Amino acid sequence: MKKSLFAVAALSAIAGSAQAQSSVTVYGLLDLGYVGYNTRAATGSTQNPQAVNKTTGNAFSSSAESTSRLGFKGTEDLGGGTSAFFTVELGLTPNNNQAVNTGGTQNRQTFVGLKKNGIGQFALGTQYTVVHNAVAATDPGQANNISGNLIYPATTEGAGSAENSTGAAYTVRTNNQLSLNSDTFAGFKANAMLVANNKNSNETITVTGTPAAGTYAAAGGLNNQNGWGLGLDYTFKNFYATANYQAMTSKQSAQTYTYTSPYVTGITAGAPAQGYAGGSSANGTNVQDNQWYVAATYDFGILKAYAQYITRKVSAQQDNSYYYKRSAEQIGVRSFITPTIEAWVSGGLGRYNGYGANTANLTAWQIGSNYWLSKRTNLYAIYGQVGTSNASYPTSVAGGAQNTNLNPASANISNYAVGVRHTF
């Protein structure tokens, strides 16, 4: 009887110890406020060179400073300095009929991994890229969703432009990712990622009846989305620097075929789409996507200074001279003016070019402020502008020479927001 009581007590102690060593946290963020925008876009049309499209709007909206979210994360102590961890994080649209976001950012992060104290950790799942983690640590606006940032170009409300989308500068997150993060040694910390999503099947083309000349879609075939990235961080007292590189590879067999009687004779070549390099977060077709990011910060005590540089080149797999390239540099400062009032300002310049000799110059600036009511709740006001100017395209003139379009396309966006943000 005594042995039975002792066994029950021992099991209860073990269960209680295991429960104490494990933890699950529910967390989230709600950001709502008043958002306005103004856009002006010159078409650059030779038929109507004076055409300017203007759009103005405002709304009670959400996620201007930070994307609203709901998350669950937990850790379990496995003993010997080893622990398991997980995160599930969903995007929220609190001003919509469906609060849980149904767009591409609904699954913001979902991963599971293991950590060993003194060595580092690994995780598998949908995760941020090495470049985005570095941007989040070195952006003066803390990667908010208002226009005026060339490193993390975003806009809240309004259509914006191709150059003002979070997919324009770099890949923010990927599915099918293995991440590796070391502990810090002598101020250095290494980060890496590997992305693998390979799908191969027999490719078939179905033509019924007597086909006419044209293009026909193919089913099946190669559809591989891979990538890798490396990052290195260095911290020394008030100084922090980071350098990161990531390469995304998209390989597909031909998606469409050209039919010339009586055979299918040609394959449509994949190529970087302007929207992909300039805004879309979707993968390109048959492209090599290389992205660099370097940045540094220094905390002077009264303010923190930031310097950032990013470049991205998306090239066709079939011909690397068929490409789009975007680069930008940005500086900024962030400071607590009083114990409860925080402010930041940033400005940047950039350039966009690619095949066909089309170019564009980018400019942006942003100013913002937080008034902290508590550690978890703040009021904010943000204003920013971004411009895409001198987008020139060569046009034929007499004698076969090339000349720049005298009415280049351009765009300007201003975006502002006031709101309240609460974390829990």
N, C-alpha and C positions, 0 to 999 in steps of 0.2 A: 504493500500500500504506500509506504514511504517512497519507494522507488518510482511508483507511478506518479505520485504528486511531484516528485523532483523532476521527472521527465516533462510533465505538463508545464511546470514553471520554467524549465530550460527552453522549451519550444516557444513559450510566450515571450521570453526575453529575446530570443533570436528574431521572432517576428516583429517585436517592437523595435529592435535595433535596425532591422532591414527597412522598416517603414520610415524610421528617422533618417536613414541614409538616402532615401529617395524623395524627390520633390517634383511636383508638377505645378506650373504657374500659368494662369490665364492672364493675358495682357492685351492691350489694344490702344488705339488712338482714334479720337474723333476730332475732325477739323471742319468747321462750317463757318461761312461768312458771306460777305457781299463781294462779288467779283465783276469787274468790267473790262472791256477790251475795245481797241480800235485797230483796224487794219487798213492799209492802203497798198494796192498792188498795181504797178504799171505793166501793161501786157507786153510792151515791146513790139507790137504788131506793126508791120510796114503798111498794112492796109488802113489801120486806125491808130497812128502813133500817139494820139493824145488820150487814148482810153486809159482810165484809171478806175479800178474797182475799189469801192470803199465799203467797209462793214463796221458797224458799231453795235455793241450789245452789253447787257448787264443781267445779273441774276443772283439770287441767293443760292450759292453753290457750295461745294465741298472740296477738301483736299488741296487748298491753295498753298499752304505752307508745308504740310506733310500729308502723304496719302493716308486716308483713314484705313484702319486695319483691325483685325481680330486674330489673336494668335494663342497658341498653346505650346509651351516648351517645358522640358523636364530633364532631369539628370538622375542617374542611379550610380551610387558608389559601389564599384565591383571589388574594392579592396586592392591593396598594394599600389595605391596611387593611380589606379585605372578607373575610369568612369564611362558610362554610356550616356548619350544625350540625344534629344530629338527636338525638332521644331516643326510646327504646322502653322502657317500664317496665310490668311485670306484677305484680299482687298475688300473694302466696304464702300458702298455708295449710299450714305445715310439720307441723301435728299432724293432718292429714287424709290420707285415702287418696290423694287427688289433690292434689299439692303446689301445682300452679299453680291459683290461684283460678278457679272457674268462674262466680262471681257477677258482679254489675254492676261491681265494682271490679277485675276482672281486668286490663282495659286502664286502668291508672292514668293513663298519659300516652303518647301516640305523636304526635310532630310533627316537622316539618322546617322550617328557616328560614334566613334570611340576616342577617348582622350587618355593620354599617359602623361602624368606630371613630370616635368623636366625634359620631355621630348617634343610632344606636340599632339596633333589630332588629325583624324580624317573623317569625312562625311560623304554620304551618297544621297543623291536626289536632285530636286530643283533648287538651285542656289544662285546667289549673286556671283558675278565673275570677279576675277582678281582686280580688274580695272575699276569696277564699280565700288568695291570695298575701299580702294584707295581714294577714289573721288569723294566718297562719303566722309572720309577722314580729313580731307584737305580742301573742301569747297567752302568759301566764305559765306555763301548763302545756305549751306547745309543741304544742297540738292533739293531746293524747294521747287514748286510747280508753277512759278510765275515767270513770264518772259524776262529776258535780260541776261541770261547766262549762256555762254557759248560752250562751256565744258559739259554742263548738264542742261541742254536746251529743252525747255518744257513750256507749256502754256495751259492755263485753266480757262475753260469756256472759249468759244470761238474756234474756227477751223485752223487758225494759225497758218503756218507755211511749212514746206518741207524741211526748212532749216531750223524750225522751232519745234522739234519733237524729240522725246527722250531716246529714240532710236537713231538719231542723226550722228551723234559723236562716237558712240561705242555700243557694244552689246551689254545690256544691263544684267540679264540673268539667262541661264540656260537650263534646260531639262537634261536628264541623263548625265549628270556631272559627278565626278569624284574630285573632292577638294582636299588639299593637304596644307596644313599650317603648322609651322614649327613654333616652339617656345622661343623666347628672346634670349640671345646669347651675345654678350658684350655689346648690347645695343642693336644688334641685327636680328631681324625676323624674316624668314622665308615663307613664301606662299606659292602654291601651284594648283593647277586644275587640269583635268582631263575630261573631255566630252566625247561620248561614243553613242551613236544612234544609227546603226547600219541596217538597212532593209534591202534585200536582194531577192528578186523573183523573176520567173520567165517573162519576157516582154512579148506581148502579142498585139497585132494590129488587125482589127476586124473591119473588112470592107464588104458591104452587102450590095448586091445588084451590080449595075455598071457604073463605076465611080467616075465622077467628073474631075477634071484637074483641080487641085487645091491642096489643102493641108488636112491631115487626119491625126487625131490624138491616139497615143499609144497607152496601153495599160501595163502595169507591172514594170519590171526593169530595176535599175539601180537607183536608190534614194538614200544616200549616206550623208549624215550631218555630223561632222567631227570637229574637234578643236582642242587646243591646249593653251595654257598660259603660265607665266612665271612672274613673280613679283618679289621685290626685296625692299624692306623698310629699315630705316635707321633712325634711332632716337639718341640724342645727346643733350641732356639737361632740357633747355627750352626749345631746342631745334629738332625738327622732324623732317625727313625726306623719304620719298618713295619713288621707285621706278618699276614699271610694269609693262609687259608685252603679252598680247594674246592673239592667236590666229585661229580663225574659224574657216572650215573648209566645207563647201557644199558641192556634192557630186551627184548628178542625176544623168541617167541615159536620156536620149532625146525625148522630149515631151510631145513634139509634133513632127510629122513627116510631110514632105512635099510629094504630091502624086503627079507624075507625068506619064500618060498612057503609053504602055500598059503596065508600068511598074512604079513602085515607090522608089524615088531616086535620090531625094535630098533630105537632109536633117537640119532642122532649125537649130542654130547654135545658141547656147545659153550665154547670157551676158549680164553684167551688173545693171540693174534698173536704176534710173535716176532717183526714184522714190526710196530705194533701199539705202543707198549711200546718203541720201539727203533727208531721210525721215522715217521710213517704215522700220519697225522692229522685227518684221518677218525675215526669215532666211532668204537669201538670194538663190538664184538657179545657176548651178555650175560656176560658182565664184570662189575666189580666195580672198578672205577678208582679214587684213592685218591691222592691228590697233596698238598704238603706243601711248602711254601716259606717264609723265613725270611731274612731280610737284614737291613743294617744300613749304613749311610753315615755321614761323618763329614767334614765340610768345614773349612780348616785351613787358608783360605785366599789366600795363594800362590798356594795351590792345594786342591783338594777334594779327600778324601779316601773312598773306598767302600769295604764292606764285604757282601757276599751273600751265602745262602745255600738253596738248593732245593732238594726235594725228591718226588718220584712218584712210586706208586705201583698199578699195574693193575692185578686184580684177577678174576678168573672164578666164575660166579654166582653159579655153581653147586658144586665147590670144591675150597675153597680159598687157598689151598696148591698149586694149579696150578696157578702160578703167574710169573710176571716179575717185577723187582724193579730196579729203577735207582736213584742215588743220586749224588750230586756234590756240591763242595764248591769252591768259587772264590773270589779273592781279586784284587783290582786295584786302580789306581790313575788317575786323570784327572786334567789338569792345563793349564792356559794361560801363555805360556812362554814369549810372548810379547802381546801387545794389539790386535794383529791380528793373532798370531800363537797359536793354541791350540793343545795339544797332550794328549794321554792317553796310558796306558799299563795295561794289566790284565793277570792273570794266574790262572789256576784252575786244580783241581784233582777230579776224580769221580770214581764210581764203578757201575757195572751193573751185576745183578745176577737173577736167577730164578729157576723154576722147572728143574729137570734134572741135577742140580749142575753145570750148565754152568755159568761162570763168565767172566768179562772183566774189566780191569783197564783203566780209561780214563785220558788223560792229554791234556791240551790245553793252548795256550798263544796267545796274540794278541797285536800289537802295531799300532798306527795310529795317524794321524795329520790332522788338518784343517788349511787352510790359508784363512781367511775371507777377501774377497774383499769388502763386505758390510754386512749389517745385514741380507740380504736375499740370498747372493751368496757366495759360498766358493769352493775352490779347496781342494781335499783330497787325501791322500795316506794311504792305510791300508794293513797290512800283518798279516796273522795268520796261525797257525798250530793246528791240533787236531789229536790225536792218540787214537786208540782203540787197546789195546795190551793184550796178555795173555788170549784171549778168549778160555778157556779150556773146554773140554767136556769129561766126564768119558767114558772109554772104557774097555771092559772086558779083563781080562788076565787069565792066568792059575790059576785054583783053585777057580774060580768064584769071585776073588777079583776085586776091581776097581782101575784103575790107570789113571792119567791124560794123555791125548794125548800129545805125545812128540813133536808134531809139531802143536802148537796152532795157530788158525787163528788170524790175526792182520791186521790193516789198518792204514794208515797215509795220511793225506790230508794237503797240503799247498795251500793257496789261497791268491791272492793279487789283488789290484785294485788301479788305479789312475783315478780321474774323476772330474766332476764339478757338483754341486748341487745348484739348484735355487728354492726358495719357492716364492709363490705369493698368 
